[in-house]
Amino acid sequence: MARKHEASAAQEKLIDSVKTALDDAESLLRQAAAETGDKADVLREEALDSLKRTRLALYDVQDSVVEKGRQAVRATDEYVHTNPWQAITVSAAAGLLLGLLVSRR
């Protein structure tokens, strides 16, 4: 339970971080549009750097989610190999329920 809470808190923190970074980049780009010359160039570079950092953070999260998915697949595979009859029973029951629901429509 604590692990889910930690993951949820980390996700919320990441979402807030991404929103802040995108807001900052948007603000910098608006300022750059209003400015000219070197100041505009500096603001555009800052905005691009902010977007690059945000992209890297999202890639890190993507890697984390993919790894957790792989762990879930491994755990499921291990469970099915350890308890094949239970897995068959659950699959058959799910198929039966799905078949009943589809046939009613």
Secondary structure per residue as TSV (DSSP state, phi and psi in degrees):
chain	resnum	aa	ss	phi	psi
A	1	M	-	360.0	-42.3
A	2	A	H	-65.2	-33.9
A	3	R	H	-65.0	-40.1
A	4	K	H	-66.5	-39.3
A	5	H	H	-64.0	-41.6
A	6	E	H	-64.1	-42.5
A	7	A	H	-64.9	-41.8
A	8	S	H	-64.1	-42.1
A	9	A	H	-64.6	-39.2
A	10	A	H	-66.1	-39.3
A	11	Q	H	-65.4	-42.9
A	12	E	H	-64.1	-39.9
A	13	K	H	-63.3	-43.1
A	14	L	H	-63.6	-44.7
A	15	I	H	-61.1	-44.1
A	16	D	H	-62.3	-40.6
A	17	S	H	-63.9	-43.1
A	18	V	H	-65.5	-44.0
A	19	K	H	-60.7	-44.2
A	20	T	H	-63.0	-44.6
A	21	A	H	-63.2	-41.2
A	22	L	H	-68.6	-38.6
A	23	D	H	-62.5	-43.2
A	24	D	H	-62.5	-44.3
A	25	A	H	-63.7	-42.4
A	26	E	H	-62.1	-43.4
A	27	S	H	-61.9	-44.4
A	28	L	H	-63.4	-39.7
A	29	L	H	-67.3	-36.2
A	30	R	H	-66.1	-41.2
A	31	Q	H	-64.1	-40.7
A	32	A	H	-64.5	-34.7
A	33	A	H	-67.3	-30.7
A	34	A	H	-83.1	-21.4
A	35	E	-	-95.8	169.8
A	36	T	-	-134.9	163.4
A	37	G	T	73.6	-145.8
A	38	D	H	-63.6	-37.5
A	39	K	H	-60.6	-42.6
A	40	A	H	-64.6	-40.6
A	41	D	H	-62.4	-43.0
A	42	V	H	-64.0	-44.5
A	43	L	H	-64.2	-40.7
A	44	R	H	-63.9	-40.9
A	45	E	H	-63.4	-41.3
A	46	E	H	-63.2	-41.0
A	47	A	H	-63.7	-43.7
A	48	L	H	-64.0	-39.8
A	49	D	H	-62.7	-41.6
A	50	S	H	-62.5	-42.7
A	51	L	H	-66.1	-37.3
A	52	K	H	-64.1	-42.9
A	53	R	H	-62.4	-40.9
A	54	T	H	-63.8	-43.4
A	55	R	H	-60.7	-43.0
A	56	L	H	-63.6	-40.2
A	57	A	H	-63.3	-40.4
A	58	L	H	-66.7	-37.1
A	59	Y	H	-63.3	-39.3
A	60	D	H	-62.1	-42.4
A	61	V	H	-66.0	-40.8
A	62	Q	H	-59.8	-44.9
A	63	D	H	-61.1	-40.9
A	64	S	H	-63.9	-44.1
A	65	V	H	-65.4	-41.6
A	66	V	H	-62.7	-42.9
A	67	E	H	-64.0	-41.6
A	68	K	H	-63.7	-37.1
A	69	G	H	-63.5	-42.4
A	70	R	H	-63.2	-39.1
A	71	Q	H	-63.8	-40.4
A	72	A	H	-64.3	-40.5
A	73	V	H	-64.0	-43.7
A	74	R	H	-62.0	-43.1
A	75	A	H	-64.2	-41.2
A	76	T	H	-65.1	-43.3
A	77	D	H	-61.2	-43.6
A	78	E	H	-63.7	-42.6
A	79	Y	H	-62.7	-44.4
A	80	V	H	-63.8	-38.9
A	81	H	H	-71.3	-31.8
A	82	T	H	-78.0	-36.6
A	83	N	-	-128.2	68.5
A	84	P	H	-64.6	-38.3
A	85	W	H	-70.0	-36.1
A	86	Q	H	-66.5	-39.5
A	87	A	H	-65.1	-40.6
A	88	I	H	-64.4	-42.2
A	89	T	H	-63.4	-45.8
A	90	V	H	-63.7	-42.9
A	91	S	H	-63.3	-42.5
A	92	A	H	-65.3	-42.3
A	93	A	H	-64.1	-42.0
A	94	A	H	-63.8	-43.1
A	95	G	H	-63.4	-40.6
A	96	L	H	-63.0	-46.9
A	97	L	H	-62.1	-43.0
A	98	L	H	-63.7	-42.3
A	99	G	H	-62.0	-41.5
A	100	L	H	-64.2	-42.5
A	101	L	H	-65.5	-41.1
A	102	V	H	-68.2	-39.9
A	103	S	H	-70.7	-23.1
A	104	R	H	-74.4	-24.3
A	105	R	-	-85.9	360.0
